[in-house]
Amino acid sequence: MDLDNPGFELLNVVFTIAFLSGFGLFLGLAYVGERVEAVRWVVVLVLVAMLGLFGLAGAPLALLGGLGTWQPDGAAMRGVADTLRQAGLDPDPVLYGWLLQAGGAMLLAALAGALLLLPPVRRAVARAVPIDPDRLVHTVALHYGLYLVVLSVATLVAIQAIVASPEDLAALGAGTTLSTLWAQAVGFVVIAVLGVGLGTRRGAAETLARLGLERRIDWRWFVGVVGAGLSFGLATDKLWALTSPDTLETVERLTDALFGPLLKTGLAGAVTIGVSAGIGEELLFRGAAQPRLGLPLTALLFAAVHTQYSLSPALIQVLALGVMLGLARQRANTTTAIAAHAAYNFILAALAIYAPEWAP
């Protein structure tokens, strides 16, 4: 498929917005379900169906990965190994380990999601997370958190495979364009505004207030978050280079593959990397999610959607930035968090374009 074809790019943009908006619309349906019993059962049945899909997909993957890991020479695995070879995959312990991780994550998510459908379990969760265990929309939000965990594990597994293949690594950023980043941001905004009840529970003004959007930026928190984030990233990279230069080099190759095409667009790329993430991610995580899931869990989920950096100090940097932005949301407002996130990303991207020797 020609990824440079404008028609494909338009299709990718439309699909991204539609796919992400579906999650927002389902949250809106959950708000309706809190008032209409029939709709409530529809929402619950959809959640059960999603958990069933995780279970049905995870069980064979985990079984295959487990047998391949512990009984690779067994009679049951010989035919499987031949099939994998025909598909162009090397049936080695690494592949089986990846399958076991992905399948295990899906099975655990299915089990955890099933437990979250039980009111006593949600009441127990509510002791640690600021949710209302009796509200359907909060139940859906918890399940979305599980989906993010599964996505993060799947991304980790995929990244390990991609790094091992120079051809796949070179093609990693082929589908990432300025328009797809903006499409993702639009999708995140839709999830955020519908997720806090626009049109079903709140009007426009109430939605803005719930999201923490104000007409002012707290410049102390803005400067503090940007400065602390850049300083922490620089210090972490220096320590990382001293202790594990191989993993640093791997993550740098990943970053170049992912964002290299965007950085080649110059200032437009830097602005897009900054502003699209600042608006989309902050409205979703700090604006919509944090008041219900709490700062620690929201920061962890924020890190989970950045597992393209693999399990490395880069993920610690993302987690630390998530905590800083969460504090800015608590002590100031989401507008400040948006501005700080956008500036942080823009500075890193601009340094990579115009002064790579200064880039962390």
BANUKOL-145363 format. One record per atom (N, C-alpha, C): x, y, z. Coordinates in steps of 0.1 Angstrom, whole numbers, plus 5000, padded with zeros to 4 digits. Example, Ala and Ser with C-alpha at 12.3 -4.5 7.8 and 13.67 -1.06 7.14 Angstrom:
BEGIN
513249435078512349555078513249675078512849785071513749895071512950005079
//
This chain:
BEGIN
500949885000500050005000500950125000500550224992501350354991500950445002501850455012501550535024501650685020502350725009502550865005501350914997500450824994499250864986498350954994497951074989497151164996495751105000495251014992494050944995494150855007495350785008495550705020495650785032496350905031496550985043495151045048494351085038492951125042492151015049492250895043491550785049492150755063493450765065494050745078493550855088493450975084492951085092491451065096490651025087489251005089489050885099489750775096489650655105490150695119491250765121491750795134490750875142490150975136489151055143487950975146487450895137486250815139486450715150487650645149487850535159487950595173488750705175488850765188487550825193486850885184485550945187484550845192484650715187483750615192483850595207485050605212485250585227484450705234484550825229483850935235482350915234481850875222480450845221479950735230480750635233480350535242480250585256481150675260481050745273479750825274479350895263478150965262476950875264477050755258475950655259475850605274477050595281477050555295476350655303476450785300475750885307474250865306473850835293472350815291471950685299472850585299472550465306472350485321472850595327472650615341471250665344470450695333469150745335468150645329468550565319467650475311468250335313467450245320467850115323468150035311467450045300467649965288469049995282469350125282470650175277471750125286471550125299472550075308472949935305471949845302472249705299472949695286472649785276473449785264474949815266475149915274476549945278477249835285476649775294477249655302477549545292476549515283476749405274477949435264478149555260479249595252480549575260480549615272481749595280482049445282481049365284481249215285481749165272481249205261481749165248483149195245483549315249484949355248485849265256485449235269486249145277486349005271485248965265485248835258486148825247486248935239487248945228488648935233488949005244490248995250490548855254489648795260489848655265490048555253489248575243489248485231490648505223491048635223492348655216493548625225493448645238494548625247494848485250493748405251494048265255494848185245494548185232495448115222496848175221497048305222498348365222499148325234498548325246499248285258499548135258498648055253498947915252500047885242500047945231501047925221502447975226502448095232503648145238504148055249503248005258503647925269504247785264503547725255504047595249505447615242505547725234506747755227507947785237507547845248508647875258509147755266508147675270508547565279508547425273507947415261508047285254508247315239509247385235509447415221509647295212510047185217510347065209509246965209508146995216507046905218506246885204505546775204504846735191503846845187503246905197502247005194502747135188504147155190504647285185505347265171505547145166506247125154505447185142504147155142503347205131503147365132503147405145503047555147504247625142505447565145506647625141506747635125506347525118506347525104505347635099504247655105503247755101503847895103504547915114505148045116506248075106507047975102508147995092507448035079506347965075505747995063505248145063504948195075504448335076505548435077506848385076507948465076508448505090507948425100508348455114509348345119510248385127511248285132510748235146510348105146509848045159510848025169511448135175512448125185511848165199512648145209512148175223511748325224512348415217511948555218510548575213510248515201508848535196507848475205508148355211507248295220507048375233508148435237508048525249507148645246507248705234506348815230504948765230504648655224503248605224502748575238503548525247503148505260502848635268503648735265503348865272502048925267501848925254500648985248499448915252499448775251498348695255498048705270499048705278498848715293498248845296498648955290498149085293496649095289496249035278494849035274494048955284494548835289493748755298493648825311494748885316494648965329493649075328493649145316492749255314491249205314491049095308489649035308489248995322490148945330489748905343489549025352490449125351490249255358489049325355488749325341487449395337486249325342486249195342485149115348484949145362486049165370485949195384485349335386485749425377485249565378483749575376483149475370481749485368480949445381481749405391481049365404481149485413479949535418479949655427480849645439481049535446481949525457483449555453483749515441485149535437485349685434484349745427484449895424484449975437483649925447483750005460485149995466485749875465487149865470488049955462487949965449488750045441488550195445487250235448486950365451487650415464488150325472488950365484490350425480490750385468492050435464491950535452490950525444490750615433489450695434489450825432488250905434487150885424486550765424485450745415484150715424483050725417481750685423481550535419481550435427481450295423480050265417479150345419477750325414477450385401478350465396478150535383478650455372477850435362478150355350479350425342479350555341480350615333481750605339481750595353483050565359483550425357482550335356482950195353483550185339482950255330483450255316484850315316485050425324486350485324487450395330487150315340488050215345488350105334487350065327487649975316488550035305488350165302489250225293490750225298490850235311492250225317492850095314492049985315492449855312492849835297492049895289492349895274493749955272494050065279495350135277496450045281496249975292497349885297497549775286496549715281496649615270497449675258497049795254497649865243499149885246499449925258500849945261501649825261501149705265501849585265502049545250500949555242501049525228502049605221502149735224503149825218504549785222504749745235506049695239506449575231505549485230505849365222506249395208505349485202505649515188506949595186507249685195508549755194509749665195509649565204510749465204510949395191509849365185510049295172510549395161510049515161510449615151511949655152512449665165513849695167514749585161514249465162515049355157515049345142514249425135514149425120514449555115515649575108515949705103514949755092514349665085513349705075512149765082511649695092510449735099510749865107511949885112512250005119512250125109512850105097512850215087511450255083510550165084509150195079508250245091508850245103507950275115507250405114507950515110507250645109506650685096506450585087505950615074504550665075503750615084502350655085502050775094503150825100503050935109503251065102502251145100502251275093501751385102501951505098501351615106499851605107499151565096497751555097497251435106498051325107497551225116497751255131498751335133498951385147497851475151497451565142496251655145494951575146494851465138493651385139493551315152494751265157494751205170494351305181494851425180494451535189492951555189492351565177490951585176490151475183490651345180489951235187490051235202491251275207491351285222490451395227490351505220489451615225487951565225487551495215486251435215485951345227486951255230486851175241486651255254487551355255487551435267486151515269485651575259484451655261483251575263483151465255482051375257482151295270483451265273483651185286483251265298483251395298482851465310481351505309480651465298479251475297478651595289479451645279478951755271477651695263476551765265475351735258474551625265475051555275474351455282474251485297475151555302475151585317475451735319476251795310476751935312476552015299476352145301476352235290477852275287477952365277479252405273480152475284479552565292480252635302480652535313479752445317480052355327481152255323481152215310482152125304483552195305483652315301484952385302485452395317484552415326484952425340485352285345484652185341485052045345486352005340486652055328487952015321489052105327488752205335489752285341490352395331489552435321490052525311489652665316490652755317490452895321491152985311490853115312491453215303492853265307493353195317494653245322495653125323496953165322498053065324498753105336499053015345499853045357501253025353501953145351503253145345504253085354504053085367505053015376505052865374503852815373503752665370504252635356503952725347504352695333505852695332506552795338508052795337508552675346507952645357508452545366508352405359507252375353507052245346508052235334508052335326508952325314510352315318510852395328512152395332512552265339511652225348511952095355511951975346511051975336510951865327512151855318512651965313513751965304515051935313515151985325516351955333516351805337515151755341515151615344515451525332514951555321515251485309516751485305517351605306518751615304519651535313519251545326520051465337519851315335518651275332518351135330519151085318519151155307519951115295521451105298521951195305523451185309523751065317522851035327523050915335522850795327521850795318521550685309522750655300523350755294524450735285525650665293525750695305526850635313526550495317525350465320525050335326524550235316523850275305523350185295523350245282524450275276524550335263523850265251523750125252523150045242521650075241520950075253519550095253519250245249520150335252519950475248519950485233520950415227521050415212519850355206519350245212518150185206516950275206516750345218515550435219515750555210516950605208517250715198516950675184517250545181516850495167515350495166514650445176513250445176512650585174513150675182512650815181512850875167514050845162514350895148513450835138513150705140512250645130510850695131510350715144509050765146508750915142509750995146509551145144510351205133511351125128512151185117511451245106510451175100509651235089508951365093508551375106507851505110508951615112510051575117511151685119511651735106511551655096512051705083511151815077509951835083509051945078509452075085510452075094510852195100509952255111509752385110508952455121507552395122506952365111505552305111505552175119506552095118506651965125506851995140507652085144507952125158506652175164505952265157504652315162503652205164503552125154502552015155502851915166504051875168504451785178504151845192504351985193504052045205502652075208501952145199500552185202499552075201499751985192498751875191498751785203499951755208500051675221499551755233499951885233499551965244498051975245497351995234495852015235495251875237495551775229494851655229495151575242496351555245496751465257496351535270496551665271496251735283494751735286493951765276492451765278491951625282492551525276492151385279492651345293493951355295494451305308494351395319494751515318494651605330493351665331492651705320491351775320490251675324490151565317489051475319489351365329490451295328490651175336491151205350492051295352492751315365491751345376490751425375489751445386489051325390488951225381488251105385489150985388490350975382491250865385492350905394492551025397493551075406494851095398495751175404497051205398497951085395498151005405499150885403498650795392497450755392496950665382496950725368496550855367496550925355497950935349498950965358500250975353500750845348500350735354500750595350500150565336498850605334498250575322498850665311499250785314499850875305501150815300501950755309503150685306502850565297501750495300501450375293501150395278500650515274500450545260501750585253502850595260504150625254505150515255504550385255505450275256506150245242506050335232506850315220508250345223508550395235509950425239510550295246509750185247510150065254510350085269510649975276510849995290512250045292512350175294513650245294513550365303514650435306514550565313513750665306513450655293512650745286511250745291510750625295509450605301509350675315510450665322510550735335510450885333511050935322510951085319509451115316508751035309507351065305506551055318506750955327506050945339506251075348507551115349507851235357507151355351507151375338506451485331504951475334504351355334502951345337502651385351503551355361503351405375503351555375504351615369504551755369503251825363502851775351501651835345500451815353500351695360499251675369499251775381500351805386500451905397500052045392500452075379500052205373498552205372497852095368496452095367495752115381496352055391495852065405495952205411497152255409497452385416497152505407497052485394496652605385495452565377495652515365494452475357494952395345494052335337494452255326495052345315494652465314495252565304496752575306497152585318498552585321499252465317498652345320499252215316499352205301498352255294498352245279499552325274499652455279500752535275502152485278502252425290503552365294503952245286502952155284503252035276503652075261502852175256503152215242504552275241504952365251506252425250507352325252507152225261508152125264508352045251507351995244507451915232508052005221507652125220508152215209509652245211510052265223511452295225512352175221511952055226512651935222512751905207511551935201511551915186512352015179512252145183513052245177514552225179514952175191516352145193516852035184515951935182516351825173516451865159515751975155515752015141516952115139517052215148517952325145519252325153519252245164520452245172520552105179520752005171520751865176521851835186522851915186523951895196523551935210522452015211521952065224520751975228520251895219519051815223519351715233518451695243518651595254518751455247
//
